[in-house]
Amino acid sequence: MSLLQVQGLVKRFGGLLATDHVELGVEAGEIHALIGPNGAGKSTLVNLVSGLFAPDEGRITLDGVELVGQSMNQRVRHGLSRCFQVTSIFPDQTVWANLMLAAQAHEGSSFRFFGQRDHEAALHQRALALAEKTGLGDYLNHLAGTLPHGVQRKLDVALALASRPKLLLLDEPMAGMGPEDSLQMIALIGTLRQDCAILLIEHDMDAVFQLADRISVLVYGRVLTSGDAAHIQGHPQVQAVYLGTGEQA
Ligand SMILES: Nc1ncnc2c1ncn2[C@@H]1O[C@H](COP(=O)(O)OP(=O)(O)OP(=O)(O)O)[C@@H](O)[C@H]1O
């Protein structure tokens, strides 16, 4: 069984079938990209997995645990995390304070048998590890709200990693970035493979082909096909959807 297993998932908005009986699996250690034209239902699918939306039908399991019916916080406890595009950042606090708060929120109870000093030291170590992982070392004393966009997005990733997720949901992590920041974010996402599986929505096809172990193509709420980069690039219906070359899905 896959780490994330989506089965028969349906979401309707009025008469619109935004998610049409989707079947999807994300394996442990995999970067799985979700691509498709505007309005194909990518964000809706990620919102169903994260718990922002409730499905009309279907199942979503993470590591064998049913997520449908569980709150977003419960899903985080079961190993799911997502980047919120900077909305989870405390802008008036320093980067360091943001990391310490995130470490405290997720690790507080696991240190409850430690003395106060050991507890502080463990949180300190965790915050430092998150900073190192995401390349925030030079910004620890900066107020989060004053950071350049690309650095804020790294902090966003660091905060999402604080819960030690099994699966991280990334919805357009390169959005609004210049080429230099995009390259850094692609490199960072590549290193996360060691830590967790990733379900990635991304419009930048170069980034997708560089990062993804597997790619699923959504069209009109349905999974058209899944496979590696070569499979997707050679798939006539995918070419038709993206390039308008005749053969339709
Ligand atoms: N909250 C909502 N209420 C009503 N319709 C919605 C809602 N959210 C999404 N939709 C509709 O569902 C369909 C799928 O939208 P979704 O945002 O999931 O697509 P997407 O593939 O993420 O698109 P994009 O690449 O443009 O972000 C669209 O037709 C959209 O208008």
The ligand as an SDF file (V2000), in Angstrom:
LIG
                    3D

 31 33  0  0  0  0  0  0  0  0999 V2000
  -14.3000   26.9050   -3.3480 N   0  0  0  0  0  0  0  0  0  0  0  0
  -14.7470   26.7130   -4.6050 C   0  0  0  0  0  0  0  0  0  0  0  0
  -16.0320   26.9550   -4.9520 N   0  0  0  0  0  0  0  0  0  0  0  0
  -16.4830   26.7310   -6.1930 C   0  0  0  0  0  0  0  0  0  0  0  0
  -15.7090   26.2820   -7.2150 N   0  0  0  0  0  0  0  0  0  0  0  0
  -14.4090   26.0380   -6.9310 C   0  0  0  0  0  0  0  0  0  0  0  0
  -13.8600   26.2450   -5.6270 C   0  0  0  0  0  0  0  0  0  0  0  0
  -12.5580   25.9060   -5.6560 N   0  0  0  0  0  0  0  0  0  0  0  0
  -12.2970   25.5250   -6.9220 C   0  0  0  0  0  0  0  0  0  0  0  0
  -13.4020   25.5990   -7.6790 N   0  0  0  0  0  0  0  0  0  0  0  0
  -13.5210   25.2190   -9.0950 C   0  0  0  0  0  0  0  0  0  0  0  0
  -13.0630   23.8770   -9.2070 O   0  0  0  0  0  0  0  0  0  0  0  0
  -12.3070   23.7100  -10.4090 C   0  0  0  0  0  0  0  0  0  0  0  0
  -10.9130   23.2190  -10.0460 C   0  0  0  0  0  0  0  0  0  0  0  0
  -10.2120   24.3120   -9.4440 O   0  0  0  0  0  0  0  0  0  0  0  0
   -8.7370   24.1600   -8.8320 P   0  0  0  0  0  0  0  0  0  0  0  0
   -8.3940   25.4780   -8.2190 O   0  0  0  0  0  0  0  0  0  0  0  0
   -8.6860   22.9640   -7.9770 O   0  0  0  0  0  0  0  0  0  0  0  0
   -7.8920   23.9160  -10.1480 O   0  0  0  0  0  0  0  0  0  0  0  0
   -6.3080   23.9940  -10.3230 P   0  0  0  0  0  0  0  0  0  0  0  0
   -5.9460   22.8470  -11.2110 O   0  0  0  0  0  0  0  0  0  0  0  0
   -5.6370   24.0900   -9.0190 O   0  0  0  0  0  0  0  0  0  0  0  0
   -6.1550   25.3510  -11.1430 O   0  0  0  0  0  0  0  0  0  0  0  0
   -4.9230   26.4100  -11.2000 P   0  0  0  0  0  0  0  0  0  0  0  0
   -3.8080   25.7060  -11.8790 O   0  0  0  0  0  0  0  0  0  0  0  0
   -5.4860   27.5230  -12.0290 O   0  0  0  0  0  0  0  0  0  0  0  0
   -4.6240   26.8030   -9.7780 O   0  0  0  0  0  0  0  0  0  0  0  0
  -12.3230   25.0510  -11.1280 C   0  0  0  0  0  0  0  0  0  0  0  0
  -13.3470   25.0390  -12.0910 O   0  0  0  0  0  0  0  0  0  0  0  0
  -12.6160   26.0430  -10.0130 C   0  0  0  0  0  0  0  0  0  0  0  0
  -13.2790   27.1790  -10.5100 O   0  0  0  0  0  0  0  0  0  0  0  0
  1  2  1  0
  2  3  1  0
  2  7  2  0
  3  4  2  0
  4  5  1  0
  5  6  2  0
  6  7  1  0
  6 10  1  0
  7  8  1  0
  8  9  2  0
  9 10  1  0
 10 11  1  0
 11 12  1  0
 11 30  1  0
 12 13  1  0
 13 14  1  0
 13 28  1  0
 14 15  1  0
 15 16  1  0
 16 17  2  0
 16 18  1  0
 16 19  1  0
 19 20  1  0
 20 21  2  0
 20 22  1  0
 20 23  1  0
 23 24  1  0
 24 25  2  0
 24 26  1  0
 24 27  1  0
 28 29  1  0
 28 30  1  0
 30 31  1  0
M  END
$$$$
